[in-house]
């Protein structure tokens, strides 16, 4: 069973043990060309491109998911960087969301057809992630609602104050990937790397507000979870190979 993985800059920034046996190629789809890295057991797509410079609102999600479909990769894990909306979901933890909210426009393969797809995450893949994490004692939060915003800007304090009543983590990617995967009848689950508290969360709990975040700080924080993510993904690949 080949596993498809979409990851951000922290996961694909350097050649680590996770990617040391990987090769590179480009795949042409009807939605665009996709740069990917592959091994015998997995296909990796860097979410922000080979040069790691594609902003969230310009990511070609349709091409990414179409590439997996064309390659016959049916099981997809999205690894995303998120902000925590809850004080007890601390930075450097990992969350496996069970649902998501997106009130912004999500891309669709059905631009010219009247088709309604019931979105959702694949419970079998979610369970596999949780079981593997438990086996090597990774501290993973097994449920959570992911709220997607369009980016590229970060959210205002007022927006976070509203959103925190309905979700647990916030990011810019997962809902688009999960919805498109469902449209293509691919299985998709997510691992969210909690890299910071969202704007105003600490102050909302009566503590002193942290300095204003910028993108560079978020990337640096995400790198601290890389080793844990790599180990989890390698063990997940092994577990799925064992099951096939």
Buried (B, 14 or more C-beta within 10 A) or exposed (E): BBBBBBBBBBBBBEEEEBBEEBEEEEBEBEBEEBBBBBBEBBBBBBBBBEEBEBEBEEBBBBBBBBBBBBBEBBBBBBBBBBBBBBBEBEBBBBBBBBBBEBEEEBBBBEEEEEEEBEBBBBEEBBEBBBEBBEEEEBEBBBEBBBBBBBBEEBBEBEBBBEBBEEBBBBBBBBBBBBBBBBBBEBBBBBBBBBBBBBBBBBBBEEEEEBEEBEEEBBBEBBBEBBEBBBBBBBBBBEBBBEEE
